[in-house]
Amino acid sequence: MTARVVLVDDQPLVRSGLRVLMADHPDLELVGEASNGAEAVRLVGEVHPDVVVMDIRMPGMDGIEATRLITSGPGTTRVLVLTTFDEDDHVYGALRAGASGFVVKDMALDDILAAIRVVAAGDALIAPGVTRRLIADFVGRPEAAPERSARPVEGITEREREVLTLVGRGRSNTEIAEDLFITVATAKSHVSRLLTKLGARDRVQLVITAYERGLVTLPR
């Protein structure tokens, strides 16, 4: 499968580095570039990429608003956010806007390409460790934390509740399979059913649901 990608960053050097590296990977096709959010939204409407690699801080429309407009639109384009994680508080807004993954700008370029593939394949997490850190910080901030409720999650089985709890703890499908003594394929099927039953776009939203319903208590 070839993933069609749009790069959005106001720094030409960042786009250039990714462009050159993607040229050596035939499974990643660059179909457009933009330097701000407004350009990104327009471009996505024209070329319908699988993944947008989105910077947050840009002139004019920022990456959060662009992400919201893209993910709430009629297409299936997913957004992978570029962030200076330790400095950029706006990344938490990107969660709410529907971003499907996060990469740090100082990561190795090969790791960023791997993240693009993960998001293009329909997953939402680069690695469980990243998810635990990101979501823990997210829910620990008073201005961003969702309201928690002890209400049960309706419409799912007991096994699916167990899987949802483990997803909320940042466990990968392989780790879920090991914890529950099931196959990886079965774990993946449970996650897919949870996405459908709960109307969640991706695993990030499942993590937030698990936290909101009191299934997990994430570390500060």
Buried (B, 14 or more C-beta within 10 A) or exposed (E): EEBBBBBBBBBEEBBEBBBEBBEEBEEBBBBBBBBBBBBBBEBBBEEBBBBBBBBBBBEEBBBBBBBBBBBEEEEEBBBBBBBEBEEBEBBBBBBBBBBBBBBBBEBEEEEBBBBBBBBBEBBBBBBBEBBBBBBBBBBEEEEBEBEEEEEEBEEBEEEBBBBBBBBBBBBBBEBBBEBBEBEBEBBBBBBEBBBEBBEBBBBBBBBBBBBBBBBBEBEE
